[in-house]
Amino acid sequence: NAGVTQTPKFQVLKTGQSMTLQCAQDMNHNSMYWYRQDPGMGLRLIYYSASEGTTDKGEVPNGYNVSRLNKREFSLRLESAAPSQTSVYFCASRQADGELFFGEGSRLTVL
Amino acid sequence: GENVEQHPSTLSVQEGDSAVIKCTYSDSASNYFPWYKQELGKRPQLIIDIRSNVGEKKDQRIAVTLNKTAKHFSLHITETQPEDSAVYFCAAGTDKLIFGTGTRLQVFP
């Protein structure tokens, strides 16, 4: 039982490049989330998916797109990376109003 | 939408003292209020949570109180230990969970 798995763990991009962060959970949770964490800013919600087939914007959605591929997988795409998107990205999942379980995080640097 | 404010941003206490971290939220529809602990380089982990139908919850040295009328909730850690040193985050919401900006707690031996 791996919980929430994110890939890649580390990535360096040049400005303007695109990439997709992958996330999968094996806990049969309905809801999945993407947060970014910057020093002094806490965890800011980018997008979330309350159930398979739905996605909603969070606090900081600009520059990102998401896909809820199926119940297990929720990906985050940066179409044209900018230095301001340098951050640690956390995927998380939960069932109903239960505990939010986080992945290990993906550290992204945009040069 | 929901807005969560957390204070203080840093807190230093002597081992054995108590620590209190406070959060306020804006959306009266919020019904779930978790607290997470994050150690350096690691993922956030749940330490305690409370739902809107409960005013107080305790788990050993950790307690959380919720005042829905005033829209604030607090984390209380008693008999602090050096291993309690970490960053603590509060959050509030329903399906959409919004986090506070965190409190860096340092416990000095």
Backbone of each chain as ProteinMPNN parsed JSONL, in Angstrom:
{"seq_chain_A": "NAGVTQTPKFQVLKTGQSMTLQCAQDMNHNSMYWYRQDPGMGLRLIYYSASEGTTDKGEVPNGYNVSRLNKREFSLRLESAAPSQTSVYFCASRQADGELFFGEGSRLTVL", "coords_chain_A": {"N_chain_A": [[0.854, -1.197, 0.0], [1.057, 1.873, -1.201], [0.109, 4.466, -0.827], [0.08, 7.84, -1.606], [1.579, 8.583, -4.595], [4.016, 10.416, -6.251], [5.448, 11.598, -9.279], [7.841, 13.343, -11.363], [10.351, 13.278, -8.696], [12.213, 15.268, -8.619], [12.891, 18.013, -10.802], [14.275, 19.965, -13.364], [13.67, 22.735, -15.308], [13.724, 24.752, -18.291], [12.799, 28.146, -18.857], [9.685, 28.415, -20.451], [9.52, 25.783, -21.26], [7.558, 22.74, -21.177], [5.856, 20.537, -18.889], [4.638, 17.605, -17.165], [3.38, 16.764, -14.046], [2.929, 13.787, -12.345], [0.487, 11.983, -10.472], [-0.633, 9.46, -8.319], [-2.956, 7.534, -6.435], [-3.592, 4.869, -4.146], [-5.637, 4.372, -2.418], [-8.294, 4.395, -2.876], [-9.566, 6.85, -2.802], [-11.918, 9.538, -3.199], [-11.422, 12.271, -3.624], [-8.902, 14.481, -4.891], [-5.887, 16.479, -4.878], [-3.817, 19.303, -5.777], [-1.161, 21.056, -4.452], [1.033, 23.864, -3.995], [4.137, 24.691, -2.457], [5.82, 27.308, -1.076], [8.521, 29.097, 0.45], [7.525, 30.613, 3.47], [4.951, 30.953, 2.544], [3.214, 28.971, 2.999], [0.986, 26.256, 2.189], [-0.424, 26.35, -0.871], [-3.41, 26.018, -2.64], [-3.734, 24.671, -5.837], [-5.302, 23.294, -7.863], [-8.178, 21.182, -7.495], [-9.901, 18.015, -7.292], [-12.944, 16.914, -6.674], [-14.276, 14.609, -7.188], [-14.149, 11.776, -9.415], [-13.972, 12.858, -12.736], [-14.52, 15.512, -12.282], [-13.12, 18.79, -11.915], [-11.749, 21.575, -10.157], [-10.868, 25.028, -9.713], [-8.309, 26.247, -7.538], [-6.645, 28.33, -5.203], [-4.489, 29.412, -6.647], [-4.527, 29.015, -9.666], [-3.563, 29.897, -12.155], [-1.585, 29.392, -15.039], [-1.434, 26.69, -14.897], [-2.718, 23.408, -15.706], [-4.998, 20.694, -15.178], [-5.682, 17.156, -15.08], [-8.016, 14.752, -14.364], [-7.541, 11.667, -14.643], [-8.564, 9.164, -14.052], [-10.078, 7.426, -11.272], [-7.855, 6.981, -9.685], [-5.731, 8.626, -10.592], [-4.258, 11.868, -10.959], [-3.185, 14.478, -12.731], [-0.847, 17.201, -13.131], [-0.222, 19.891, -15.198], [2.221, 21.989, -16.619], [2.206, 24.285, -19.021], [3.831, 26.256, -20.175], [6.531, 26.855, -18.682], [7.467, 29.091, -16.021], [9.832, 31.118, -14.179], [8.589, 31.865, -11.771], [7.142, 29.671, -11.095], [8.781, 27.952, -9.856], [9.035, 25.744, -7.237], [7.909, 23.604, -4.517], [5.893, 20.921, -5.158], [2.972, 19.397, -4.019], [0.98, 16.546, -4.151], [-2.187, 15.352, -3.057], [-4.64, 13.305, -1.378], [-7.987, 12.396, -0.358], [-10.742, 10.928, 1.451], [-14.123, 11.691, 1.332], [-14.89, 13.796, 4.017], [-12.522, 13.349, 5.275], [-9.154, 12.668, 6.477], [-6.443, 14.336, 4.899], [-4.118, 12.99, 2.78], [-0.743, 13.232, 1.951], [1.538, 13.182, -0.853], [5.102, 12.605, -1.374], [6.172, 14.882, -2.443], [7.269, 17.053, -5.124], [10.06, 18.552, -6.371], [10.466, 21.38, -8.184], [12.402, 23.266, -10.388], [12.652, 26.2, -12.225], [14.492, 27.622, -14.681]], "CA_chain_A": [[0.0, 0.0, 0.0], [2.022, 2.958, -1.329], [-0.463, 5.753, -0.461], [0.08, 8.803, -2.707], [2.868, 8.527, -5.272], [4.233, 11.507, -7.205], [6.65, 11.574, -10.115], [9.141, 12.991, -10.774], [10.657, 13.893, -7.401], [13.002, 16.472, -8.917], [12.882, 18.37, -12.219], [14.774, 21.294, -13.719], [13.156, 23.141, -16.615], [14.055, 26.093, -18.765], [11.614, 28.976, -19.086], [8.976, 28.124, -21.683], [9.326, 24.353, -21.452], [6.351, 22.192, -20.566], [6.028, 19.259, -18.222], [3.49, 17.095, -16.419], [3.61, 16.057, -12.781], [1.985, 12.693, -12.23], [0.122, 11.607, -9.114], [-1.533, 8.323, -8.234], [-3.228, 7.064, -5.07], [-4.135, 3.506, -4.132], [-6.5, 4.283, -1.234], [-9.679, 4.48, -3.358], [-10.126, 8.13, -2.387], [-12.652, 10.267, -4.226], [-10.911, 13.624, -3.848], [-7.457, 14.637, -5.075], [-5.511, 17.89, -4.784], [-2.452, 19.75, -6.023], [-0.73, 22.245, -3.724], [2.428, 24.257, -4.111], [4.659, 25.212, -1.207], [6.931, 28.251, -1.192], [8.924, 29.573, 1.783], [6.723, 31.685, 4.053], [3.631, 31.072, 1.904], [2.374, 27.834, 3.333], [0.548, 25.369, 1.119], [-1.47, 27.02, -1.637], [-4.146, 25.082, -3.479], [-3.704, 25.008, -7.263], [-6.528, 22.702, -8.375], [-8.595, 19.975, -6.82], [-10.916, 17.212, -7.96], [-13.74, 16.342, -5.593], [-14.654, 13.256, -7.589], [-13.724, 11.443, -10.771], [-14.715, 13.567, -13.761], [-14.674, 16.934, -11.964], [-11.957, 19.527, -11.428], [-12.078, 22.953, -9.792], [-9.734, 25.886, -9.428], [-8.002, 26.589, -6.17], [-6.23, 29.709, -4.96], [-3.463, 29.887, -7.595], [-4.587, 28.111, -10.813], [-3.026, 30.449, -13.404], [-0.361, 28.774, -15.533], [-1.514, 25.239, -14.696], [-3.888, 22.645, -16.09], [-5.04, 19.392, -14.53], [-6.52, 16.11, -15.658], [-8.347, 13.612, -13.493], [-7.533, 10.622, -15.659], [-9.466, 8.138, -13.521], [-10.192, 7.652, -9.835], [-6.544, 6.874, -9.055], [-4.678, 9.489, -11.099], [-4.571, 13.29, -11.105], [-1.934, 15.054, -13.203], [-0.724, 18.66, -13.171], [0.596, 20.25, -16.361], [2.702, 23.344, -16.837], [2.325, 24.38, -20.483], [4.97, 27.112, -20.511], [7.028, 27.109, -17.329], [8.046, 30.4, -15.7], [10.598, 31.052, -12.911], [7.678, 31.997, -10.625], [6.589, 28.349, -10.802], [9.749, 27.21, -9.048], [8.33, 25.462, -6.0], [7.699, 22.196, -4.199], [4.506, 20.587, -5.452], [2.455, 18.242, -3.291], [-0.298, 15.955, -4.473], [-2.817, 14.803, -1.861], [-5.957, 12.712, -1.61], [-8.762, 12.142, 0.854], [-12.073, 10.359, 1.272], [-15.185, 12.512, 1.932], [-14.326, 14.881, 4.827], [-11.503, 12.725, 6.093], [-7.77, 13.121, 6.488], [-5.74, 14.578, 3.647], [-2.833, 12.283, 2.736], [0.148, 13.872, 0.991], [2.681, 12.508, -1.444], [6.394, 13.058, -0.864], [6.506, 16.169, -3.019], [8.099, 17.148, -6.327], [10.766, 19.841, -6.347], [10.608, 21.883, -9.557], [13.165, 24.491, -10.572], [12.539, 26.747, -13.575], [15.607, 28.555, -14.876]], "C_chain_A": [[0.889, 1.246, 0.0], [1.444, 4.299, -0.896], [-0.562, 6.661, -1.678], [1.487, 8.841, -3.299], [2.949, 9.627, -6.315], [5.496, 11.247, -8.008], [6.66, 12.77, -11.052], [9.324, 13.647, -9.416], [11.431, 15.196, -7.573], [12.937, 16.735, -10.421], [13.426, 19.782, -12.366], [14.303, 21.59, -15.135], [13.734, 24.486, -17.017], [12.753, 26.849, -18.975], [11.006, 28.639, -20.443], [8.774, 26.643, -21.967], [8.041, 23.895, -20.764], [6.69, 20.892, -19.855], [4.741, 18.895, -17.486], [3.969, 16.397, -15.162], [2.509, 15.008, -12.641], [1.718, 12.375, -10.764], [-0.856, 10.442, -9.169], [-1.717, 7.928, -6.779], [-3.905, 5.706, -5.141], [-5.049, 3.299, -2.933], [-7.983, 4.396, -1.587], [-10.366, 5.782, -2.901], [-10.848, 8.813, -3.543], [-11.971, 11.585, -4.613], [-9.389, 13.637, -3.954], [-7.123, 16.117, -5.249], [-4.074, 18.094, -5.263], [-2.225, 21.05, -5.262], [0.691, 22.59, -4.14], [2.86, 24.884, -2.794], [5.889, 26.051, -1.471], [7.269, 28.763, 0.198], [8.058, 30.735, 2.259], [5.307, 31.806, 3.504], [2.719, 29.914, 2.258], [2.09, 26.961, 2.125], [-0.604, 26.058, 0.392], [-2.092, 26.05, -2.626], [-4.156, 25.56, -4.926], [-5.021, 24.573, -7.914], [-6.901, 21.532, -7.467], [-9.696, 19.279, -7.633], [-11.706, 16.489, -6.876], [-14.214, 14.927, -5.92], [-14.174, 13.027, -9.016], [-14.601, 12.193, -11.765], [-14.929, 15.038, -13.477], [-13.342, 17.523, -11.523], [-12.382, 20.958, -11.147], [-10.817, 23.723, -9.462], [-9.574, 26.091, -7.932], [-7.628, 28.051, -6.054], [-5.327, 30.279, -6.054], [-3.444, 29.025, -8.859], [-3.882, 28.605, -12.08], [-1.695, 29.804, -13.775], [-0.349, 27.257, -15.419], [-2.785, 24.679, -15.323], [-3.835, 21.296, -15.393], [-5.915, 18.437, -15.329], [-6.762, 15.045, -14.604], [-8.574, 12.436, -14.435], [-8.494, 9.495, -15.313], [-9.5, 8.348, -12.015], [-8.825, 7.703, -9.154], [-5.603, 8.025, -9.388], [-5.148, 10.921, -11.338], [-3.267, 13.983, -11.493], [-2.011, 16.577, -13.255], [0.224, 19.028, -14.292], [0.944, 21.73, -16.352], [2.961, 23.466, -18.324], [3.545, 25.182, -20.904], [5.552, 27.603, -19.183], [7.667, 28.485, -17.196], [8.824, 30.277, -14.385], [9.714, 31.16, -11.672], [7.03, 30.67, -10.241], [7.606, 27.424, -10.128], [9.154, 27.007, -7.661], [8.444, 23.979, -5.677], [6.21, 21.929, -4.372], [4.111, 19.315, -4.704], [1.109, 17.835, -3.875], [-0.865, 15.361, -3.188], [-4.158, 14.189, -2.236], [-6.659, 12.506, -0.28], [-10.099, 11.522, 0.476], [-13.077, 11.218, 2.014], [-14.556, 13.648, 2.729], [-13.252, 14.344, 5.763], [-10.136, 13.356, 5.958], [-7.216, 13.281, 5.087], [-4.374, 13.894, 3.733], [-1.983, 12.892, 1.62], [1.148, 12.894, 0.387], [3.958, 13.124, -0.91], [6.815, 14.421, -1.408], [7.384, 16.064, -4.247], [8.727, 18.533, -6.341], [11.058, 20.264, -7.778], [11.377, 23.194, -9.545], [13.032, 24.933, -12.015], [13.593, 27.844, -13.734], [15.273, 29.627, -15.901]], "O_chain_A": [[1.413, 1.642, 1.041], [2.218, 5.214, -0.614], [-1.205, 6.31, -2.667], [2.461, 9.1, -2.593], [2.064, 9.761, -7.161], [6.488, 10.741, -7.484], [5.595, 13.19, -11.505], [8.519, 14.495, -9.03], [11.309, 16.113, -6.76], [12.929, 15.799, -11.22], [13.083, 20.679, -11.596], [14.512, 20.792, -16.048], [14.18, 25.261, -16.17], [11.716, 26.241, -19.242], [11.707, 28.583, -21.453], [7.957, 26.276, -22.812], [7.512, 24.577, -19.886], [7.678, 20.231, -20.174], [3.885, 19.74, -17.222], [4.855, 15.544, -15.209], [1.323, 15.301, -12.797], [2.608, 12.485, -9.921], [-1.791, 10.441, -9.97], [-0.777, 7.975, -5.985], [-4.679, 5.421, -6.055], [-5.22, 2.169, -2.476], [-8.83, 4.483, -0.697], [-11.571, 5.811, -2.65], [-10.455, 8.691, -4.703], [-11.95, 11.963, -5.784], [-8.685, 12.929, -3.235], [-7.951, 16.906, -5.702], [-3.234, 17.199, -5.172], [-2.98, 22.012, -5.401], [1.453, 21.728, -4.578], [2.066, 25.522, -2.103], [6.88, 25.569, -2.02], [6.383, 28.854, 1.047], [7.879, 31.721, 1.543], [4.543, 32.664, 3.946], [1.559, 29.893, 1.847], [2.858, 26.935, 1.163], [-1.649, 26.316, 0.99], [-1.391, 25.35, -3.356], [-4.534, 26.696, -5.215], [-5.759, 25.399, -8.451], [-6.057, 20.971, -6.769], [-10.318, 19.865, -8.519], [-11.2, 15.566, -6.238], [-14.517, 14.144, -5.02], [-13.835, 13.971, -9.729], [-15.827, 12.171, -11.657], [-15.459, 15.756, -14.324], [-12.542, 16.867, -10.856], [-13.267, 21.494, -11.814], [-9.827, 23.159, -8.995], [-10.542, 26.109, -7.171], [-8.212, 28.909, -6.716], [-5.383, 31.471, -6.358], [-2.441, 28.359, -9.115], [-3.629, 27.813, -12.987], [-0.796, 29.683, -12.943], [0.628, 26.609, -15.797], [-3.791, 25.376, -15.454], [-2.757, 20.809, -15.055], [-6.757, 18.843, -16.131], [-5.821, 14.504, -14.024], [-9.673, 12.246, -14.956], [-9.156, 8.942, -16.19], [-8.994, 9.359, -11.528], [-8.659, 8.398, -8.151], [-4.759, 8.38, -8.566], [-6.246, 11.169, -11.835], [-2.345, 14.069, -10.682], [-3.085, 17.159, -13.402], [1.352, 18.537, -14.339], [0.1, 22.594, -16.116], [3.861, 22.804, -18.842], [4.218, 24.834, -21.875], [5.127, 28.621, -18.637], [8.315, 28.981, -18.117], [8.506, 29.418, -13.562], [10.051, 30.603, -10.628], [6.431, 30.562, -9.171], [7.317, 26.257, -9.865], [8.806, 27.974, -6.983], [8.998, 23.2, -6.451], [5.373, 22.629, -3.803], [4.81, 18.302, -4.747], [0.219, 18.664, -4.067], [-0.109, 14.916, -2.324], [-4.736, 14.509, -3.275], [-6.03, 12.45, 0.777], [-10.527, 11.588, -0.676], [-12.91, 11.458, 3.21], [-13.758, 14.404, 2.175], [-13.092, 14.815, 6.889], [-9.984, 14.441, 5.395], [-7.483, 12.47, 4.201], [-3.58, 14.174, 4.631], [-2.445, 13.048, 0.49], [1.55, 11.918, 1.019], [3.92, 14.046, -0.096], [7.732, 15.042, -0.87], [8.149, 15.111, -4.399], [8.033, 19.549, -6.326], [11.801, 19.596, -8.496], [11.052, 24.114, -8.795], [13.268, 24.147, -12.932], [13.585, 28.849, -13.024], [16.102, 30.491, -16.183]]}, "seq_chain_B": "GENVEQHPSTLSVQEGDSAVIKCTYSDSASNYFPWYKQELGKRPQLIIDIRSNVGEKKDQRIAVTLNKTAKHFSLHITETQPEDSAVYFCAAGTDKLIFGTGTRLQVFP", "coords_chain_B": {"N_chain_B": [[-14.218, 33.095, -1.532], [-12.675, 30.72, 0.728], [-10.549, 31.964, 3.312], [-7.707, 31.666, 5.237], [-6.13, 32.602, 8.15], [-3.156, 32.561, 10.078], [-1.517, 32.562, 13.193], [1.082, 32.695, 15.725], [3.731, 33.488, 13.325], [6.201, 32.528, 13.975], [7.327, 30.73, 16.835], [8.797, 30.363, 19.903], [9.607, 28.251, 22.54], [10.304, 27.053, 25.858], [11.391, 23.802, 26.71], [8.86, 21.744, 28.012], [7.093, 23.794, 28.492], [3.905, 25.229, 27.418], [2.438, 25.504, 24.129], [0.672, 27.592, 21.907], [-1.197, 27.925, 18.998], [-2.938, 29.932, 16.717], [-5.756, 30.161, 14.516], [-7.796, 31.801, 12.089], [-10.77, 31.769, 10.097], [-12.703, 32.402, 7.094], [-14.989, 31.494, 5.723], [-18.151, 30.546, 6.515], [-19.272, 28.145, 5.84], [-17.373, 26.195, 6.052], [-16.397, 23.048, 7.35], [-14.509, 21.344, 8.303], [-11.489, 21.016, 10.053], [-8.321, 20.632, 10.084], [-5.051, 19.986, 11.557], [-1.67, 20.123, 10.662], [1.634, 18.786, 10.832], [4.87, 19.555, 9.798], [7.982, 18.392, 9.161], [11.383, 19.302, 8.407], [11.999, 19.098, 4.989], [10.181, 17.073, 4.612], [6.931, 15.548, 4.033], [3.737, 17.095, 4.838], [2.039, 16.006, 7.791], [-0.852, 14.734, 9.334], [-1.835, 15.77, 12.562], [-3.935, 16.243, 14.301], [-7.478, 16.64, 14.064], [-10.611, 18.411, 13.682], [-14.153, 18.542, 13.582], [-17.054, 20.41, 12.515], [-19.148, 19.989, 14.257], [-18.179, 19.652, 16.74], [-16.663, 21.006, 19.674], [-14.242, 20.804, 20.98], [-11.28, 18.829, 21.013], [-9.118, 16.258, 22.095], [-5.89, 14.759, 22.184], [-3.758, 13.078, 23.83], [-1.003, 15.005, 24.442], [-1.853, 16.997, 22.813], [-4.314, 19.324, 21.771], [-7.258, 20.605, 20.264], [-9.319, 23.432, 19.763], [-12.455, 24.77, 18.772], [-14.245, 27.542, 17.692], [-17.044, 28.237, 16.297], [-18.762, 30.386, 16.009], [-17.167, 32.65, 16.259], [-15.418, 32.05, 14.288], [-12.844, 30.878, 14.627], [-10.071, 28.75, 15.432], [-7.906, 26.765, 17.453], [-4.669, 25.399, 18.216], [-3.309, 23.504, 20.793], [-0.444, 22.659, 22.481], [0.797, 20.806, 25.042], [3.315, 20.436, 27.626], [5.725, 20.609, 26.041], [8.212, 19.157, 23.854], [11.572, 18.726, 22.577], [11.347, 17.323, 20.135], [8.949, 18.217, 19.172], [9.499, 20.376, 17.678], [8.993, 21.955, 14.65], [7.237, 22.84, 11.591], [3.961, 23.991, 11.763], [0.751, 23.677, 10.384], [-2.481, 25.03, 9.953], [-5.736, 24.287, 8.614], [-8.741, 24.826, 6.709], [-12.064, 24.108, 5.559], [-14.273, 22.484, 3.142], [-14.916, 20.36, 0.715], [-12.886, 21.662, -0.583], [-9.843, 22.436, 0.662], [-8.197, 24.865, 2.455], [-5.095, 26.187, 3.43], [-3.386, 27.676, 6.248], [-0.59, 29.972, 6.652], [1.411, 28.877, 8.154], [3.276, 28.009, 11.162], [6.327, 28.272, 12.657], [7.579, 26.311, 15.046], [9.789, 26.284, 17.713], [11.346, 24.357, 20.102], [13.167, 24.671, 22.912], [15.71, 22.925, 24.669]], "CA_chain_B": [[-13.722, 31.809, -1.112], [-12.123, 30.612, 2.07], [-9.268, 32.584, 3.622], [-7.266, 31.205, 6.552], [-5.0, 33.342, 8.706], [-2.53, 31.782, 11.137], [-0.577, 33.34, 14.021], [2.126, 33.542, 15.145], [4.494, 32.843, 12.257], [7.246, 31.801, 14.688], [7.047, 30.57, 18.258], [9.885, 29.695, 20.622], [9.224, 27.927, 23.909], [11.21, 26.2, 26.614], [10.882, 22.443, 26.894], [7.951, 21.612, 29.15], [6.075, 24.84, 28.419], [2.822, 25.008, 26.458], [2.458, 26.31, 22.9], [-0.665, 27.798, 21.337], [-1.212, 28.499, 17.646], [-4.318, 30.32, 16.442], [-6.164, 30.364, 13.122], [-9.139, 32.285, 11.809], [-11.211, 31.447, 8.741], [-13.702, 33.368, 6.651], [-16.175, 30.881, 5.14], [-18.956, 29.891, 7.539], [-19.635, 26.805, 5.374], [-16.286, 25.257, 6.356], [-16.82, 22.101, 8.378], [-13.41, 20.447, 8.656], [-10.393, 21.869, 10.505], [-7.192, 19.793, 10.477], [-3.74, 20.556, 11.844], [-0.602, 19.301, 10.114], [3.007, 19.032, 11.254], [5.807, 19.279, 8.713], [9.403, 18.456, 9.486], [12.175, 19.814, 7.297], [12.205, 18.199, 3.86], [9.211, 15.976, 4.593], [5.559, 15.903, 3.691], [2.894, 17.383, 6.005], [1.344, 14.855, 8.363], [-1.952, 15.117, 10.219], [-1.645, 15.484, 13.981], [-5.252, 16.248, 14.929], [-8.477, 17.373, 13.291], [-11.88, 18.615, 14.373], [-15.246, 18.84, 12.682], [-17.822, 21.58, 12.973], [-20.128, 19.641, 15.276], [-17.434, 19.406, 17.978], [-16.008, 22.22, 20.122], [-12.9, 20.552, 21.482], [-10.814, 17.448, 20.855], [-7.811, 16.12, 22.728], [-5.156, 13.517, 21.93], [-2.555, 13.112, 24.675], [-0.516, 16.371, 24.73], [-2.337, 17.911, 21.783], [-5.744, 19.595, 21.803], [-7.741, 21.629, 19.34], [-10.607, 24.015, 20.118], [-13.118, 25.403, 17.644], [-15.323, 28.477, 17.992], [-17.65, 28.485, 14.979], [-19.365, 31.715, 15.989], [-16.089, 33.614, 16.026], [-14.641, 31.537, 13.165], [-11.443, 30.639, 14.913], [-9.709, 27.481, 16.053], [-6.567, 26.848, 18.027], [-3.922, 24.178, 18.553], [-2.63, 23.617, 22.073], [0.488, 21.564, 22.763], [1.289, 20.915, 26.421], [4.56, 19.719, 27.954], [6.459, 20.519, 24.775], [9.472, 18.418, 23.813], [12.356, 19.146, 21.409], [10.854, 16.692, 18.914], [7.786, 18.952, 18.675], [9.992, 21.434, 16.795], [8.572, 21.709, 13.263], [6.279, 23.847, 11.111], [2.587, 23.536, 11.937], [-0.217, 24.334, 9.507], [-3.912, 24.782, 10.105], [-6.481, 24.318, 7.357], [-10.195, 24.885, 6.879], [-12.798, 23.964, 4.31], [-15.168, 21.351, 2.952], [-14.145, 19.632, -0.307], [-11.732, 22.523, -0.869], [-9.139, 22.704, 1.91], [-7.267, 25.989, 2.366], [-4.147, 26.161, 4.534], [-2.737, 28.873, 6.752], [0.787, 30.164, 6.179], [2.326, 28.072, 8.95], [3.952, 28.497, 12.369], [7.562, 27.54, 12.969], [7.724, 26.121, 16.487], [11.092, 25.813, 18.199], [11.328, 23.989, 21.507], [14.559, 24.65, 23.393], [15.893, 22.042, 25.837]], "C_chain_B": [[-13.127, 31.873, 0.276], [-10.769, 31.309, 2.167], [-8.902, 32.182, 5.045], [-6.043, 32.006, 6.98], [-4.475, 32.614, 9.94], [-1.494, 32.643, 11.861], [-0.165, 32.523, 15.239], [2.852, 32.813, 14.016], [5.685, 32.081, 12.838], [6.927, 31.802, 16.174], [8.19, 29.791, 18.888], [9.459, 29.482, 22.065], [10.307, 27.07, 24.547], [10.556, 24.819, 26.751], [10.033, 22.364, 28.166], [6.867, 22.676, 29.194], [4.981, 24.428, 27.432], [2.995, 25.924, 25.257], [1.04, 26.399, 22.364], [-0.535, 28.481, 19.984], [-2.671, 28.749, 17.284], [-4.569, 30.541, 14.954], [-7.574, 30.939, 13.073], [-9.485, 31.938, 10.375], [-12.384, 32.337, 8.382], [-15.021, 32.733, 6.202], [-16.966, 30.09, 6.19], [-19.397, 28.488, 7.124], [-18.553, 25.763, 5.684], [-16.689, 24.344, 7.503], [-15.719, 21.14, 8.824], [-12.164, 21.281, 8.903], [-9.233, 20.983, 10.987], [-5.951, 20.616, 10.82], [-2.675, 19.571, 11.361], [0.744, 19.75, 10.666], [3.916, 18.68, 10.095], [7.23, 19.459, 9.208], [10.176, 18.79, 8.222], [12.373, 18.752, 6.21], [11.212, 17.067, 3.751], [7.824, 16.477, 4.221], [4.791, 16.277, 4.945], [2.174, 16.126, 6.474], [0.308, 15.339, 9.372], [-1.604, 14.795, 11.665], [-2.971, 15.456, 14.73], [-6.207, 16.999, 14.013], [-9.762, 17.485, 14.09], [-12.928, 18.972, 13.338], [-16.201, 19.828, 13.331], [-18.849, 21.254, 14.048], [-19.482, 19.375, 16.638], [-16.706, 20.68, 18.37], [-14.566, 22.034, 20.553], [-12.564, 19.083, 21.289], [-9.407, 17.355, 21.411], [-7.208, 14.77, 22.387], [-3.827, 13.63, 22.648], [-2.151, 14.566, 24.929], [-1.066, 17.42, 23.774], [-3.844, 18.074, 21.903], [-6.067, 20.661, 20.778], [-9.101, 22.112, 19.84], [-11.158, 24.75, 18.915], [-14.233, 26.296, 18.153], [-15.942, 28.875, 16.659], [-18.269, 29.877, 14.897], [-18.324, 32.769, 15.634], [-15.223, 33.223, 14.834], [-13.157, 31.488, 13.506], [-11.253, 29.307, 15.617], [-8.232, 27.526, 16.437], [-5.991, 25.476, 18.308], [-3.176, 24.433, 19.857], [-1.731, 22.399, 22.243], [1.012, 21.785, 24.176], [2.569, 20.1, 26.583], [5.42, 19.523, 26.712], [7.805, 19.828, 24.942], [10.258, 18.868, 22.587], [11.856, 18.54, 20.095], [9.544, 17.3, 18.399], [8.21, 20.075, 17.739], [9.704, 21.063, 15.342], [7.751, 22.919, 12.814], [4.887, 23.243, 11.202], [1.662, 24.369, 11.054], [-1.627, 24.016, 9.956], [-4.548, 24.813, 8.724], [-7.965, 24.348, 7.675], [-10.86, 24.68, 5.536], [-13.798, 22.845, 4.335], [-14.479, 20.412, 1.972], [-12.822, 20.358, -0.558], [-11.076, 22.884, 0.453], [-8.088, 23.784, 1.698], [-6.406, 26.012, 3.634], [-3.74, 27.562, 4.968], [-1.284, 28.892, 6.32], [1.827, 29.487, 7.056], [2.913, 28.801, 10.147], [5.18, 27.638, 12.607], [7.718, 27.496, 14.473], [9.118, 25.59, 16.802], [10.983, 25.561, 19.692], [12.771, 23.837, 21.962], [14.675, 23.8, 24.649], [16.243, 22.851, 27.089]], "O_chain_B": [[-13.081, 32.926, 0.912], [-9.956, 31.258, 1.244], [-9.709, 32.344, 5.961], [-5.047, 32.075, 6.259], [-5.253, 32.111, 10.749], [-0.706, 33.353, 11.236], [-0.963, 31.735, 15.746], [2.599, 31.631, 13.785], [6.13, 31.093, 12.254], [6.337, 32.746, 16.7], [8.51, 28.686, 18.451], [9.007, 30.411, 22.733], [11.117, 26.447, 23.861], [9.339, 24.697, 26.888], [10.422, 22.841, 29.232], [5.841, 22.496, 29.849], [5.102, 23.434, 26.716], [3.617, 26.983, 25.351], [0.298, 25.416, 22.364], [0.155, 29.491, 19.849], [-3.533, 27.9, 17.508], [-3.707, 31.042, 14.231], [-8.427, 30.611, 13.898], [-8.598, 31.824, 9.528], [-12.992, 32.956, 9.255], [-16.069, 33.373, 6.292], [-16.487, 29.073, 6.691], [-19.851, 27.716, 7.968], [-18.811, 24.563, 5.584], [-17.249, 24.795, 8.503], [-15.961, 20.235, 9.622], [-11.807, 22.139, 8.096], [-9.173, 20.627, 12.164], [-5.821, 21.775, 10.427], [-2.755, 18.368, 11.608], [0.963, 20.931, 10.933], [3.758, 17.629, 9.475], [7.625, 20.549, 9.622], [9.691, 18.588, 7.109], [12.853, 17.651, 6.482], [11.364, 16.188, 2.901], [7.587, 17.68, 4.112], [5.151, 15.823, 6.031], [1.756, 15.292, 5.67], [0.57, 16.244, 10.164], [-1.139, 13.698, 11.971], [-3.112, 14.714, 15.702], [-5.793, 17.89, 13.272], [-9.976, 16.748, 15.052], [-12.631, 19.624, 12.338], [-16.16, 20.052, 14.541], [-19.37, 22.165, 14.69], [-20.147, 18.929, 17.572], [-16.179, 21.376, 17.502], [-13.764, 22.967, 20.506], [-13.427, 18.211, 21.385], [-8.596, 18.262, 21.224], [-7.912, 13.763, 22.308], [-2.879, 14.216, 22.126], [-2.901, 15.294, 25.579], [-0.771, 18.606, 23.917], [-4.57, 17.101, 22.111], [-5.237, 21.516, 20.468], [-9.93, 21.317, 20.283], [-10.394, 25.298, 18.12], [-15.068, 25.867, 18.949], [-15.423, 29.752, 15.968], [-18.295, 30.481, 13.824], [-18.568, 33.658, 14.818], [-14.372, 34.007, 14.415], [-12.32, 31.996, 12.759], [-12.146, 28.807, 16.3], [-7.429, 28.23, 15.824], [-6.714, 24.522, 18.597], [-2.496, 25.449, 20.007], [-2.187, 21.259, 22.162], [1.6, 22.825, 24.472], [2.864, 19.205, 25.792], [5.795, 18.399, 26.378], [8.444, 19.894, 25.992], [9.654, 19.356, 21.632], [11.938, 19.185, 19.05], [9.08, 16.944, 17.317], [7.364, 20.668, 17.071], [10.112, 20.004, 14.864], [7.592, 23.89, 13.555], [4.663, 22.114, 10.767], [1.775, 25.593, 10.986], [-1.937, 22.875, 10.298], [-3.951, 25.317, 7.772], [-8.394, 23.952, 8.759], [-10.301, 25.029, 4.496], [-14.138, 22.314, 5.392], [-13.536, 19.722, 2.36], [-11.776, 19.73, -0.724], [-11.682, 23.565, 1.28], [-7.195, 23.637, 0.863], [-6.908, 25.876, 4.749], [-3.744, 28.504, 4.175], [-0.799, 27.947, 5.698], [3.014, 29.519, 6.733], [3.036, 30.026, 10.157], [5.079, 26.418, 12.742], [7.961, 28.522, 15.109], [9.566, 24.591, 16.239], [10.58, 26.439, 20.454], [13.505, 22.985, 21.464], [13.869, 23.917, 25.572], [16.432, 22.277, 28.162]]}, "name": "protein", "num_of_chains": 2, "seq": "NAGVTQTPKFQVLKTGQSMTLQCAQDMNHNSMYWYRQDPGMGLRLIYYSASEGTTDKGEVPNGYNVSRLNKREFSLRLESAAPSQTSVYFCASRQADGELFFGEGSRLTVLGENVEQHPSTLSVQEGDSAVIKCTYSDSASNYFPWYKQELGKRPQLIIDIRSNVGEKKDQRIAVTLNKTAKHFSLHITETQPEDSAVYFCAAGTDKLIFGTGTRLQVFP"}
